Structure formats: C-alpha cells, structure tokens
C-alpha cells in the first residue's frame, strides 16, 4: 500500500528551499521476500523467524536498503521527480523496520545550486514518529532548458 503525493517532475527552475515531498508505505513480508530475491541478500535476520528471534532485534526486520529505497521513490517520482539523476546519498540506520510497519519517507530541499542544477535533500524515514533512517542526497534536477 502506497500513499503518495502527486507524481511527476519539478524542474530546477521551480524548486524552492524547504520544499518537501513524502510517501507512506506498509512494508510487507512479500516486499521483504521480493527484495531478498532481487538483491540476493538472503540474510536470515530478514527471512527466518526462528533465527531472527535470537538476534539483537528479537524478530525479523526489513532490509535497510529496502527502507532507503522509499527515499529513492520520493526523489524519482516527486521531488524533483522524473528525469532526476542521483549523484550521492548518505544513510544512517537508526532503528529496525519490521514487517507490517507503516514507513513515512520524506525529503526536504536544503540547498540549491542553480548553475549546476544540483539539489541537496535532507532525507528521513520514520515509523510511528520515530526516525529509523536519516541522511542526505545530492541530485541533478531536470530543467526546462533541456526539454
């Protein structure tokens, strides 16, 4: 289940400091299984209840990069949107995401370099108001000059 804001593109000429976009998604068992299949990361902490129960997490958790992928979705679909090129991303994983958790992913414009079409974004994900991931992204934003 995704709860997205409108999709599309915001060109560099229209991006403003402080702009935000977000989405909400419930992370399902199926999401975790599909991510394991695609990424080939089959760590049992993600897939095996018995194994995961005996870890520091005391249960299964979603892959951190699955959660980070929600940030990518906000950037690629909303801010700046279609045509955006990822240049870099920092991530800190602050808490686990579990199957069934509703993740809120949000990006916020914190710097704009109009001459280079670069936008720096503060990125975070939270579950029930608690941050589970934080970082920054640098992207190359689309421009009307190149349409």
C-alpha positions as CSV (number, residue, x, y, z in Angstrom):
1,X,0.0,0.0,0.0
2,X,1.5,3.3,-1.1
3,X,0.1,6.7,-0.1
4,X,1.9,9.1,-2.4
5,X,1.6,12.7,-3.2
6,X,1.2,13.5,-7.0
7,X,3.9,12.1,-9.3
8,X,5.7,14.0,-11.9
9,X,8.6,16.4,-12.2
10,X,9.6,19.7,-10.6
11,X,12.2,21.4,-12.7
12,X,15.2,23.1,-11.1
13,X,13.6,26.5,-12.1
14,X,10.7,25.7,-9.8
15,X,12.4,24.1,-6.8
16,X,12.5,26.2,-3.6
17,X,14.3,25.9,-0.3
18,X,12.2,24.0,2.2
19,X,10.1,22.1,-0.3
20,X,9.1,18.7,0.9
21,X,7.5,15.6,-0.6
22,X,6.7,12.3,1.1
23,X,5.1,8.9,0.8
24,X,3.8,6.2,3.2
25,X,4.1,2.5,2.7
26,X,3.4,-0.6,4.8
27,X,6.4,-2.9,4.5
28,X,5.0,-6.4,3.9
29,X,6.5,-9.9,4.1
30,X,6.2,-10.0,0.4
31,X,8.2,-6.8,0.0
32,X,11.0,-8.3,2.1
33,X,10.9,-11.6,0.2
34,X,11.0,-9.8,-3.2
35,X,13.8,-7.5,-2.1
36,X,15.8,-10.6,-0.9
37,X,15.2,-12.2,-4.3
38,X,16.2,-9.1,-6.3
39,X,19.2,-8.1,-4.2
40,X,20.3,-11.6,-3.4
41,X,20.6,-10.6,0.3
42,X,19.1,-13.6,2.0
43,X,20.4,-12.9,5.5
44,X,18.1,-14.9,7.8
45,X,17.5,-11.9,10.0
46,X,15.2,-10.8,7.2
47,X,13.6,-14.1,6.3
48,X,13.7,-16.7,9.2
49,X,11.6,-16.1,12.2
50,X,13.4,-18.6,14.4
51,X,16.8,-17.3,13.5
52,X,15.8,-13.6,13.9
53,X,14.2,-14.2,17.3
54,X,17.7,-14.9,18.7
55,X,19.3,-11.7,17.4
56,X,19.6,-8.3,19.0
57,X,16.4,-7.4,17.0
58,X,14.3,-10.2,18.6
59,X,12.5,-10.7,15.4
60,X,12.6,-10.3,11.6
61,X,13.5,-6.9,10.1
62,X,13.3,-5.4,6.7
63,X,16.5,-4.8,4.7
64,X,17.9,-1.4,5.4
65,X,18.2,-0.7,1.7
66,X,14.5,-1.6,1.2
67,X,13.7,1.2,3.5
68,X,16.2,3.5,1.8
69,X,14.5,2.6,-1.5
70,X,11.5,4.6,-0.3
71,X,13.7,7.7,-0.3
72,X,14.7,6.9,-3.8
73,X,11.0,6.6,-4.7
74,X,10.2,10.1,-3.3
75,X,13.1,11.6,-5.2
76,X,12.5,9.8,-8.5
77,X,8.7,10.2,-8.5
78,X,8.1,13.5,-6.7
79,X,11.0,15.8,-5.8
80,X,12.5,16.6,-8.2
81,X,10.8,13.6,-9.9
82,X,11.1,12.1,-13.4
83,X,14.4,12.8,-15.0
84,X,16.3,13.3,-11.8
85,X,19.8,11.8,-11.6
86,X,21.1,10.6,-8.3
87,X,24.6,11.8,-7.6
88,X,25.1,10.6,-4.0
89,X,23.4,9.6,-0.8
90,X,24.4,9.2,2.9
91,X,22.4,7.0,5.2
92,X,22.3,6.3,8.9
93,X,20.1,3.4,10.0
94,X,18.7,4.3,13.4
95,X,16.2,1.6,14.2
96,X,14.8,-1.5,12.5
97,X,11.8,-1.7,10.3
98,X,9.6,-4.7,10.8
99,X,7.1,-6.5,8.6
100,X,3.8,-4.6,8.9
101,X,5.4,-1.3,9.8
102,X,4.0,1.8,8.1
103,X,7.1,3.8,6.9
104,X,6.9,7.5,6.3
105,X,9.6,8.6,3.9
106,X,10.2,12.4,3.4
107,X,12.7,14.5,1.6
108,X,13.3,18.3,2.1
109,X,15.3,20.7,-0.1
110,X,18.2,22.1,2.0
111,X,20.4,23.6,-0.8
112,X,20.1,24.5,-4.4
113,X,22.9,25.2,-6.9
114,X,21.0,26.6,-9.8
115,X,24.1,26.9,-12.1
116,X,24.9,23.2,-11.8
117,X,21.2,22.0,-11.4
118,X,22.2,20.3,-8.1
119,X,19.8,20.0,-5.2
120,X,20.7,18.7,-1.8
121,X,17.9,17.0,0.1
122,X,17.6,16.1,3.8
123,X,16.1,12.6,3.8
124,X,14.5,10.6,6.6
125,X,12.2,7.7,7.2
126,X,10.1,7.1,10.4
127,X,7.8,4.6,11.9
128,X,5.2,5.8,14.4
129,X,7.0,9.1,14.6
130,X,10.4,7.5,15.4
131,X,13.2,8.1,12.9
132,X,14.5,4.8,11.5
133,X,16.7,6.3,8.8
134,X,18.4,9.7,8.2
135,X,20.7,11.0,5.5
136,X,21.2,13.5,2.7
137,X,21.0,13.1,-1.1
138,X,22.6,15.1,-3.9
139,X,20.7,15.0,-7.1
140,X,20.9,16.6,-10.6
141,X,17.4,18.1,-11.2
142,X,15.7,18.2,-14.6
143,X,15.5,21.6,-16.3
144,X,13.0,23.1,-18.8
145,X,16.1,24.3,-20.7
146,X,16.8,20.7,-21.7
147,X,13.3,19.7,-22.7
